[in-house]
Amino acid sequence: MPALFIVLIVLALIFFGFGIAITAVKWLIYIAIILLLVGVIGFILRAIRNRA
């Protein structure tokens, strides 16, 4: 499962780059933020679960 979170984070960064390059497409930035949050939160939750 950690691969899924890494893919989400990479996708978020790619969407972020496109969003900045094409400022007209603002929804891409929102998708990037959501993906990044989901990826980071998932990653943190997984790390906490592994330690417990």
C-alpha positions as CSV (number, residue, x, y, z in Angstrom):
1,M,0.0,0.0,0.0
2,P,2.8,2.6,0.6
3,A,3.3,2.7,-3.2
4,L,-0.2,4.0,-3.6
5,F,0.5,7.0,-1.3
6,I,3.8,7.7,-3.2
7,V,1.9,7.6,-6.5
8,L,-0.7,10.1,-5.1
9,I,2.0,12.5,-3.9
10,V,3.8,12.3,-7.3
11,L,0.5,12.9,-9.1
12,A,-0.2,15.8,-6.9
13,L,3.2,17.4,-7.7
14,I,2.6,16.8,-11.5
15,F,-0.9,18.4,-11.3
16,F,0.6,21.2,-9.2
17,G,3.2,21.9,-12.0
18,F,0.5,21.9,-14.7
19,G,-1.8,24.1,-12.5
20,I,1.0,26.7,-12.1
21,A,1.9,26.4,-15.8
22,I,-1.7,26.9,-16.9
23,T,-3.1,29.3,-14.3
24,A,-6.4,29.3,-16.2
25,V,-7.0,25.8,-15.0
26,K,-7.5,26.5,-11.3
27,W,-9.3,23.2,-10.5
28,L,-6.0,21.4,-11.2
29,I,-4.5,23.1,-8.2
30,Y,-7.4,22.1,-6.0
31,I,-7.1,18.5,-7.2
32,A,-3.4,18.7,-6.5
33,I,-4.0,20.0,-2.9
34,I,-6.6,17.3,-2.2
35,L,-4.3,14.5,-3.6
36,L,-1.3,15.8,-1.6
37,L,-3.4,15.9,1.6
38,V,-4.7,12.4,1.0
39,G,-1.3,11.1,0.2
40,V,0.4,12.8,3.2
41,I,-2.3,11.9,5.7
42,G,-2.3,8.3,4.5
43,F,1.5,8.2,4.8
44,I,1.4,9.6,8.3
45,L,-1.4,7.2,9.4
46,R,0.6,4.3,8.0
47,A,3.7,5.3,9.9
48,I,1.8,5.7,13.1
49,R,0.2,2.3,12.7
50,N,3.6,0.6,12.0
51,R,5.1,2.1,15.2
52,A,2.2,1.0,17.4
